[in-house]
Amino acid sequence: MPINATSSSMKSERDPVATAVAELIDKARAAQAVYAGYDQAAVDEVVTAVAWTLLDPTNNRRLAEQAVADTGLGRVDDKITKNHRKTLGLLRDLKRARSVGVVAEYPEKGLIEIARPVGVVGAVVPSTNPVATPYNKALNALKCGNAVILAPSPKGNAVCEALVALMRGALREVGAPGDLVQKLPSPVTKAATHEMMRRVDLVVVTGSQNNVRAAHTCGTPAIGVGAGNVPSIVDETANLDDAAAKIIASKTFDNATSCSSENSLIAVDQVYAPLLAALRARGARLLDAAEKERLRDVMWVDGSLSAGVTAKSSDEILDLAGIDRGGASVSAILVEEDAPDAASRFSDEKLSPVLTVFRARDFADACDIAGSVLDIKGRGHSVGLHSNDEQRALALGLRLPVCRIIVNQAHCFATGGAFDNGLPFSLSMGCGTWGGNNISDNMNYRHYLNTTRIARKIASDEPTLDEIFGDYWAKFGIEPGGH
């Protein structure tokens, strides 16, 4: 029995939240016990059936429209693209993976690896991606023989209800238990979410760092991901037109709901002016000092990022700040800063098409600025680099506290996996210990599995002391004595 299994008889009749959550858990465990007997082909059929409920263009549009209407965040067409590409990419990864029974054999090591389900997964999902993220987590969980219970944000609750109904319908169509996918009852509360975290076998969390911290202290094994605040460097070797096009495409996609959207742009002095010109040519607007202060006043209210600007278009934000657009539509809003400064707030994550621009003396200075930005927020997440110097990505990887260096790509499209890079498709970016996480890769199906290993005897591989210590002894003049 999973370590957190709790029978109905143990529920507290005095606590309706605990009772409601326990009922969900009991249903999930009963469904998962049946599902655990499925072979790989049957599991893959379940995954395919559930995935089609989003890849179906009619459903995709309906869910995207509802997500924007309910949350007020992002753009419908961009959400349709995100839902399609992220889910299709995930299906590509899952189709090529074994997740049931024997998944690997290493005869030379005498090892056999067996994939085993974790049981019931509790998945906390954010309002910024209320469709793509729950599908990603549900498909990963199902691929590994698990049941999943979704805990949406209050804003994303209604669209989560709709997508769970689609998923459960698909499960029933292929003869699988519908209770493999459930969500917390409405209205979703913090108390219910925390109770779910306590009772499931694995918690996976994307979204607010408060939820991540709650997951890590709930007593259940948990995987959380860190905050984004991506700096992107453009050096003197970059193709500026290409870099500008990719930065604008990334920064404006879905009104910057992604944690992988650039928040700071660091250009070396040699290309600073022509890069700004290339960005302006693609609709970006550089604010003057007075306009920047008006923007600051509406972006942060009582010390917090305002919901009035979060995931809104540049035009909406400028209008809110009373900044005249001259009748033109703006793609991204640029603000200049001399140096990263937590007090100014523009060095922080902005969840909007607002991009802070820094001028660096050279590449080394750009690295220092990127590091300072990450110290304010975003350690562990990622950094962008536009450069034709092959060694500079390696220099960043050896120096900056990030888990991903995204080279010459539109950052928000590439970080979570793309069809033209090798990262796993995911909407949850592990940030390592730098970001307070226990994973440093993109959250993927492997994190939803237990692994059992069979170990058989092989020929002895015991080294001599001389093999291990010989060079050390020789270098420091140590006499090994009787050995």
C-alpha positions as CSV (number, residue, x, y, z in Angstrom):
1,M,0.0,0.0,0.0
2,P,1.4,3.5,-0.8
3,I,3.0,5.2,2.1
4,N,0.2,7.8,2.4
5,A,-2.8,5.5,1.9
6,T,-5.7,6.5,4.1
7,S,-8.9,4.6,4.3
8,S,-12.3,6.3,4.5
9,S,-12.7,5.0,8.1
10,M,-9.8,7.3,9.2
11,K,-11.5,10.5,7.9
12,S,-12.6,13.1,10.4
13,E,-16.3,13.5,10.2
14,R,-15.9,16.9,11.8
15,D,-13.7,18.2,9.0
16,P,-15.7,18.4,5.7
17,V,-12.6,19.4,3.7
18,A,-10.6,16.4,4.9
19,T,-13.7,14.2,4.3
20,A,-14.1,15.5,0.7
21,V,-10.4,15.1,-0.1
22,A,-10.2,11.6,1.4
23,E,-13.1,10.5,-0.7
24,L,-11.2,11.7,-3.8
25,I,-8.1,9.8,-2.6
26,D,-10.1,6.6,-2.0
27,K,-11.6,6.8,-5.5
28,A,-8.2,7.5,-7.0
29,R,-6.6,4.6,-5.2
30,A,-9.3,2.2,-6.4
31,A,-8.9,3.4,-10.0
32,Q,-5.1,3.2,-9.8
33,A,-5.2,-0.3,-8.4
34,V,-7.0,-1.4,-11.6
35,Y,-4.7,0.7,-13.9
36,A,-1.6,-0.8,-12.3
37,G,-2.4,-4.0,-14.1
38,Y,-2.3,-2.4,-17.6
39,D,0.5,-3.3,-20.0
40,Q,2.5,-0.7,-22.0
41,A,0.2,-0.8,-25.0
42,A,-3.0,-0.3,-22.9
43,V,-1.3,2.6,-21.0
44,D,-0.3,4.2,-24.2
45,E,-3.8,4.0,-25.5
46,V,-5.1,5.8,-22.4
47,V,-2.5,8.5,-22.9
48,T,-3.4,8.9,-26.5
49,A,-7.1,9.1,-25.8
50,V,-6.8,11.7,-23.1
51,A,-4.4,13.8,-25.2
52,W,-6.7,13.9,-28.1
53,T,-9.3,15.7,-26.0
54,L,-6.9,18.7,-26.1
55,L,-5.4,18.2,-29.6
56,D,-8.9,18.1,-31.1
57,P,-9.0,21.7,-32.5
58,T,-12.5,22.3,-31.4
59,N,-11.8,21.4,-27.8
60,N,-8.5,23.3,-27.9
61,R,-10.2,26.6,-29.0
62,R,-13.0,26.2,-26.6
63,L,-10.7,25.6,-23.6
64,A,-8.3,28.4,-24.7
65,E,-11.2,30.9,-24.9
66,Q,-12.6,29.8,-21.6
67,A,-9.1,30.1,-20.0
68,V,-8.7,33.7,-21.1
69,A,-12.3,34.6,-20.2
70,D,-12.0,33.2,-16.8
71,T,-8.5,34.3,-15.8
72,G,-8.1,37.5,-17.9
73,L,-4.6,36.3,-18.7
74,G,-3.0,35.9,-22.1
75,R,-4.2,35.6,-25.6
76,V,-6.6,33.0,-27.1
77,D,-4.6,32.3,-30.3
78,D,-1.3,32.0,-28.4
79,K,-2.9,29.6,-25.9
80,I,-4.2,27.5,-28.7
81,T,-0.7,27.3,-30.1
82,K,0.8,26.5,-26.7
83,N,-1.8,23.8,-25.9
84,H,-1.1,22.2,-29.3
85,R,2.6,22.3,-29.5
86,K,3.4,21.6,-25.9
87,T,1.1,18.6,-25.9
88,L,2.2,17.3,-29.2
89,G,5.8,17.5,-28.2
90,L,5.0,15.8,-24.9
91,L,3.3,13.0,-26.8
92,R,6.4,12.6,-29.0
93,D,8.5,12.1,-25.9
94,L,6.0,9.8,-24.2
95,K,5.5,7.6,-27.3
96,R,9.3,6.9,-27.4
97,A,9.4,6.0,-23.7
98,R,8.8,2.7,-21.8
99,S,7.1,3.2,-18.5
100,V,5.6,-0.2,-17.6
101,G,7.5,-3.3,-16.5
102,V,11.1,-3.8,-17.6
103,V,12.4,-0.6,-19.1
104,A,16.1,-1.1,-19.2
105,E,18.7,-3.9,-19.0
106,Y,22.4,-3.5,-18.4
107,P,24.0,-7.0,-18.8
108,E,27.5,-5.8,-18.2
109,K,26.4,-4.4,-14.8
110,G,24.0,-7.3,-14.0
111,L,21.1,-4.8,-13.6
112,I,17.5,-4.8,-14.7
113,E,15.3,-1.7,-14.2
114,I,11.6,-2.0,-13.6
115,A,9.3,1.0,-13.8
116,R,6.7,1.2,-11.0
117,P,3.9,3.7,-10.4
118,V,4.1,6.1,-7.5
119,G,0.3,5.8,-6.9
120,V,-1.8,9.0,-6.6
121,V,-0.3,12.2,-7.9
122,G,-1.5,15.6,-6.5
123,A,-0.9,18.2,-9.2
124,V,-1.0,21.9,-8.3
125,V,-1.4,24.1,-11.5
126,P,-1.3,27.9,-12.1
127,S,-3.7,30.4,-13.5
128,T,-1.2,31.5,-16.1
129,N,-1.4,28.1,-18.0
130,P,-4.7,26.6,-16.8
131,V,-5.0,24.2,-19.7
132,A,-1.5,23.2,-21.0
133,T,0.0,22.6,-17.5
134,P,-2.8,20.3,-16.2
135,Y,-2.7,18.3,-19.4
136,N,1.1,18.0,-19.2
137,K,0.9,16.7,-15.6
138,A,-2.0,14.4,-16.2
139,L,-0.4,12.8,-19.3
140,N,2.9,12.3,-17.5
141,A,1.1,10.8,-14.5
142,L,-1.0,8.5,-16.7
143,K,2.0,7.4,-18.7
144,C,3.5,6.0,-15.6
145,G,0.4,4.1,-14.3
146,N,-0.7,6.7,-11.8
147,A,-4.0,8.4,-10.9
148,V,-3.9,12.2,-10.7
149,I,-5.9,14.8,-8.7
150,L,-5.7,18.4,-10.0
151,A,-5.7,21.4,-7.7
152,P,-6.3,24.5,-10.0
153,S,-6.0,28.1,-9.0
154,P,-9.3,29.8,-8.2
155,K,-9.3,31.7,-11.5
156,G,-8.6,28.5,-13.4
157,N,-11.1,26.4,-11.6
158,A,-13.9,26.5,-14.2
159,V,-11.7,25.6,-17.1
160,C,-10.2,22.8,-15.1
161,E,-13.7,21.4,-14.5
162,A,-14.2,21.4,-18.3
163,L,-10.9,19.7,-19.2
164,V,-11.3,17.1,-16.4
165,A,-14.7,16.2,-17.8
166,L,-13.1,15.8,-21.2
167,M,-10.4,13.6,-19.8
168,R,-12.8,11.4,-17.8
169,G,-14.9,10.9,-20.9
170,A,-11.9,9.8,-22.9
171,L,-10.9,7.3,-20.1
172,R,-14.4,5.8,-20.1
173,E,-14.3,5.5,-23.9
174,V,-11.2,3.2,-23.8
175,G,-12.6,1.3,-20.8
176,A,-10.3,2.8,-18.2
177,P,-11.5,4.0,-14.8
178,G,-12.7,7.6,-14.9
179,D,-11.4,8.3,-11.5
180,L,-7.8,8.1,-12.7
181,V,-8.3,11.9,-13.3
182,Q,-10.1,14.1,-10.7
183,K,-9.9,17.6,-9.4
184,L,-10.6,19.1,-6.1
185,P,-14.2,20.1,-5.5
186,S,-15.3,23.6,-6.1
187,P,-14.6,26.1,-4.8
188,V,-10.9,25.1,-4.5
189,T,-9.4,26.3,-1.3
190,K,-5.9,26.4,0.2
191,A,-7.1,24.1,2.9
192,A,-8.3,21.5,0.4
193,T,-5.1,21.9,-1.6
194,H,-2.9,21.4,1.5
195,E,-5.0,18.4,2.6
196,M,-4.6,16.8,-0.8
197,M,-0.8,17.4,-0.7
198,R,-0.7,15.6,2.7
199,R,-2.7,12.5,1.5
200,V,-1.3,11.8,-2.0
201,D,1.9,9.8,-2.8
202,L,3.6,12.5,-4.8
203,V,3.0,16.3,-5.2
204,V,4.1,18.1,-8.3
205,V,3.7,21.9,-8.1
206,T,3.9,24.7,-10.7
207,G,3.0,28.2,-9.9
208,S,3.4,30.4,-6.9
209,Q,6.4,29.9,-4.7
210,N,4.1,29.8,-1.7
211,N,2.6,26.7,-3.1
212,V,6.0,25.2,-3.8
213,R,7.1,25.9,-0.2
214,A,3.8,24.4,1.1
215,A,4.4,21.3,-1.0
216,H,8.0,20.9,0.3
217,T,6.7,21.0,3.9
218,C,3.6,18.9,3.6
219,G,5.2,15.6,4.6
220,T,4.7,14.0,1.1
221,P,7.5,13.6,-1.5
222,A,7.2,16.7,-3.6
223,I,8.7,18.2,-6.8
224,G,8.4,21.9,-7.1
225,V,9.9,24.3,-9.6
226,G,11.4,27.7,-9.1
227,A,10.6,31.2,-10.2
228,G,11.6,32.6,-13.5
229,N,13.2,36.0,-14.2
230,V,15.2,35.2,-17.4
231,P,18.0,37.5,-18.4
232,S,19.1,37.3,-22.1
233,I,22.5,38.4,-23.3
234,V,23.2,39.7,-26.9
235,D,26.9,40.0,-27.6
236,E,28.8,41.6,-30.4
237,T,28.9,38.5,-32.6
238,A,25.1,38.0,-32.7
239,N,22.9,38.4,-35.7
240,L,20.9,41.4,-34.4
241,D,17.9,41.1,-36.7
242,D,17.5,37.4,-35.8
243,A,18.0,38.1,-32.1
244,A,15.5,41.0,-32.1
245,A,12.9,38.9,-33.9
246,K,13.2,36.0,-31.5
247,I,13.2,38.2,-28.4
248,I,10.0,40.0,-29.5
249,A,8.3,36.8,-30.5
250,S,9.2,35.2,-27.1
251,K,8.4,38.2,-24.9
252,T,5.0,38.9,-26.5
253,F,3.8,35.3,-26.7
254,D,0.6,34.9,-24.6
255,N,1.4,38.3,-23.1
256,A,4.4,36.8,-21.3
257,T,2.5,34.4,-19.1
258,S,5.4,32.0,-19.3
259,C,8.0,31.8,-16.6
260,S,10.5,31.4,-19.5
261,S,9.8,34.8,-21.0
262,E,12.7,37.2,-21.0
263,N,12.6,39.8,-18.3
264,S,15.9,41.5,-18.8
265,L,17.9,42.1,-22.0
266,I,21.6,42.7,-21.6
267,A,23.4,44.0,-24.7
268,V,27.1,44.7,-25.0
269,D,28.0,48.3,-25.7
270,Q,29.1,47.6,-29.3
271,V,25.6,46.5,-30.4
272,Y,23.4,48.3,-27.9
273,A,22.1,51.0,-30.2
274,P,21.6,48.8,-33.3
275,L,19.8,46.2,-31.2
276,L,17.4,48.8,-29.8
277,A,16.8,49.9,-33.3
278,A,16.1,46.4,-34.4
279,L,13.6,46.0,-31.5
280,R,11.9,49.2,-32.4
281,A,11.6,48.1,-36.0
282,R,9.5,45.2,-34.6
283,G,7.1,47.4,-32.7
284,A,8.9,47.8,-29.4
285,R,8.6,51.1,-27.5
286,L,11.5,52.5,-25.4
287,L,10.1,54.7,-22.6
288,D,11.7,57.9,-21.5
289,A,12.4,58.6,-17.8
290,A,9.0,60.2,-17.1
291,E,7.1,57.5,-18.8
292,K,9.1,54.8,-17.0
293,E,8.0,56.3,-13.6
294,R,4.4,56.3,-14.7
295,L,4.7,52.7,-15.7
296,R,6.4,51.8,-12.4
297,D,3.4,53.4,-10.5
298,V,0.8,51.2,-12.2
299,M,2.9,48.0,-12.3
300,W,3.6,47.7,-8.6
301,V,0.9,48.6,-6.1
302,D,1.6,48.3,-2.3
303,G,4.8,46.5,-3.2
304,S,3.3,43.8,-5.3
305,L,3.0,43.3,-9.0
306,S,-0.5,44.5,-10.0
307,A,-3.0,42.1,-11.5
308,G,-3.9,45.0,-13.8
309,V,-0.8,44.5,-15.8
310,T,-0.1,40.8,-15.4
311,A,-0.3,39.0,-18.8
312,K,-1.9,42.0,-20.4
313,S,-0.8,43.4,-23.8
314,S,1.6,46.3,-24.1
315,D,-1.2,48.5,-25.5
316,E,-3.4,47.8,-22.4
317,I,-0.5,48.5,-20.0
318,L,0.5,51.7,-21.7
319,D,-3.1,52.9,-21.8
320,L,-3.5,52.0,-18.1
321,A,-0.3,54.1,-17.3
322,G,-1.7,57.0,-19.4
323,I,1.2,56.8,-21.8
324,D,0.3,58.1,-25.3
325,R,0.9,55.5,-28.0
326,G,0.3,58.0,-30.8
327,G,-2.3,55.7,-32.2
328,A,0.2,52.9,-32.8
329,S,0.2,49.4,-31.4
330,V,3.2,48.4,-29.4
331,S,4.7,44.9,-29.2
332,A,6.9,45.1,-26.2
333,I,7.7,47.9,-23.7
334,L,11.4,48.6,-23.1
335,V,12.7,50.4,-20.0
336,E,16.4,51.2,-19.4
337,E,18.2,50.6,-16.1
338,D,21.8,51.4,-15.2
339,A,22.3,48.3,-13.1
340,P,20.2,45.5,-11.5
341,D,18.5,46.9,-8.4
342,A,15.9,45.0,-6.3
343,A,14.5,48.3,-5.0
344,S,13.6,49.5,-8.5
345,R,11.5,46.4,-9.2
346,F,12.2,46.5,-12.9
347,S,15.0,43.9,-12.3
348,D,12.3,41.5,-11.0
349,E,10.0,39.1,-12.9
350,K,7.2,41.2,-14.6
351,L,4.8,38.6,-16.1
352,S,4.0,41.1,-18.9
353,P,5.5,42.3,-22.2
354,V,7.8,44.7,-20.2
355,L,11.5,44.1,-20.9
356,T,14.3,45.8,-18.8
357,V,17.3,46.7,-20.9
358,F,20.9,46.9,-19.5
359,R,24.0,48.1,-21.3
360,A,27.2,46.1,-20.7
361,R,30.7,47.1,-21.4
362,D,31.6,43.7,-22.8
363,F,30.6,40.0,-22.5
364,A,32.3,39.7,-19.1
365,D,30.3,42.6,-17.8
366,A,27.1,41.1,-19.3
367,C,27.7,37.9,-17.4
368,D,28.1,40.0,-14.2
369,I,24.8,41.8,-14.8
370,A,23.0,38.6,-15.6
371,G,24.3,37.1,-12.3
372,S,23.1,40.2,-10.4
373,V,19.6,39.9,-12.0
374,L,19.4,36.2,-11.0
375,D,20.4,37.1,-7.4
376,I,17.3,39.3,-7.3
377,K,15.1,36.5,-8.6
378,G,15.4,33.5,-10.9
379,R,18.4,31.6,-9.7
380,G,18.5,28.2,-11.2
381,H,16.0,28.8,-14.0
382,S,17.7,29.8,-17.3
383,V,19.5,32.4,-19.3
384,G,19.3,33.3,-23.0
385,L,22.3,33.9,-25.2
386,H,22.4,35.4,-28.7
387,S,25.9,34.9,-30.0
388,N,27.9,33.2,-32.7
389,D,30.9,32.5,-30.4
390,E,30.6,28.8,-29.6
391,Q,32.6,29.2,-26.3
392,R,30.4,31.8,-24.7
393,A,27.5,29.4,-23.9
394,L,30.0,27.1,-22.2
395,A,31.4,30.1,-20.2
396,L,27.9,30.9,-19.0
397,G,27.2,27.3,-18.1
398,L,30.3,27.1,-16.0
399,R,29.6,30.4,-14.2
400,L,25.9,31.3,-13.8
401,P,23.6,29.6,-11.3
402,V,21.1,28.3,-14.0
403,C,20.0,24.9,-15.2
404,R,19.5,25.9,-18.9
405,I,21.5,28.1,-21.4
406,I,19.2,28.8,-24.4
407,V,21.3,29.7,-27.4
408,N,20.0,31.7,-30.4
409,Q,16.4,30.7,-29.8
410,A,13.2,32.4,-28.8
411,H,13.5,31.7,-25.1
412,C,10.0,30.9,-24.0
413,F,9.5,28.5,-26.9
414,A,12.8,26.7,-26.3
415,T,13.2,26.3,-22.6
416,G,10.3,23.9,-22.1
417,G,11.4,21.7,-25.0
418,A,11.1,22.4,-28.7
419,F,11.0,20.3,-31.9
420,D,14.4,21.7,-32.8
421,N,16.2,21.2,-29.5
422,G,16.8,18.2,-27.2
423,L,15.1,19.4,-24.0
424,P,12.1,17.4,-22.8
425,F,8.7,19.0,-23.5
426,S,7.5,20.5,-20.2
427,L,5.8,23.5,-18.7
428,S,7.6,23.1,-15.4
429,M,11.3,24.0,-15.1
430,G,13.3,22.5,-12.3
431,C,15.8,25.1,-10.9
432,G,18.1,22.9,-8.8
433,T,19.2,23.8,-5.4
434,W,19.9,27.4,-6.7
435,G,16.1,27.8,-6.9
436,G,15.2,25.7,-3.9
437,N,14.2,22.7,-6.0
438,N,15.2,19.0,-5.9
439,I,15.4,18.6,-9.7
440,S,17.5,20.6,-12.2
441,D,15.9,19.4,-15.4
442,N,12.5,19.9,-17.1
443,M,9.9,18.0,-15.1
444,N,9.1,14.9,-17.2
445,Y,7.6,11.5,-17.0
446,R,10.6,10.0,-15.2
447,H,9.7,12.1,-12.1
448,Y,6.4,10.3,-11.9
449,L,7.9,6.8,-11.5
450,N,9.5,4.6,-8.9
451,T,12.3,2.4,-10.2
452,T,13.0,-1.2,-8.9
453,R,16.4,-2.6,-9.8
454,I,17.3,-6.3,-9.9
455,A,21.0,-6.8,-9.2
456,R,22.8,-10.0,-10.1
457,K,26.4,-11.0,-9.5
458,I,29.0,-10.0,-12.1
459,A,32.7,-10.4,-12.3
460,S,34.5,-8.6,-9.5
461,D,35.5,-5.0,-10.2
462,E,37.5,-4.2,-7.1
463,P,40.4,-1.8,-7.7
464,T,43.8,-2.0,-6.0
465,L,44.8,0.8,-3.6
466,D,47.5,1.7,-6.1
467,E,44.9,2.3,-8.8
468,I,43.1,4.7,-6.6
469,F,45.9,6.4,-4.6
470,G,49.0,5.9,-6.8
471,D,49.1,9.4,-8.3
472,Y,48.2,11.0,-5.0
473,W,51.0,9.0,-3.2
474,A,53.5,10.0,-5.8
475,K,52.6,13.7,-5.9
476,F,52.8,14.1,-2.1
477,G,55.6,11.7,-1.4
478,I,53.5,9.4,0.7
479,E,54.8,5.9,1.5
480,P,51.9,3.5,1.5
481,G,53.5,1.2,4.1
482,G,52.8,-2.5,3.8
483,H,50.5,-2.2,0.8
